[in-house]
Amino acid sequence: MGSLSIWHWIVVIAVVLLLFGRGKISDLMGDVAQGIKAFKKGMQDDEKTAEKQEPVKSIDHNSASSTAERSDVGSKAV
């Protein structure tokens, strides 16, 4: 009595089909398939963006003004 026989499964499937109908189940499965396709596409897009590396940008600064401002940093002994 612990396991379900084939007749139990047939009755369960028949009740599910009567409650939800064939159209609703096929629509639900189509939505699931679209979700899986969108997920796979998103994963591929992430891999493509990870492969692209942007060039390293350097910041140009005026070294004369920065040395004038920081001239006393190394002169103090601790």
Stockholm file with secondary structure:
# STOCKHOLM 1.0

chainA/1-78         MGSLSIWHWIVVIAVVLLLFGRGKISDLMGDVAQGIKAFKKGMQDDEKTAEKQEPVKSIDHNSASSTAERSDVGSKAV
#=GR chainA/1-78 SS CCSCCHHHHHHHHHHHHHHHHHHHHHHHHHHHHHHHHHHHHHHHHHHHHHHCCCCCCCCCCCHHHHHHHTTTTTTCCC
#=GC SS_cons        CCSCCHHHHHHHHHHHHHHHHHHHHHHHHHHHHHHHHHHHHHHHHHHHHHHCCCCCCCCCCCHHHHHHHTTTTTTCCC
//
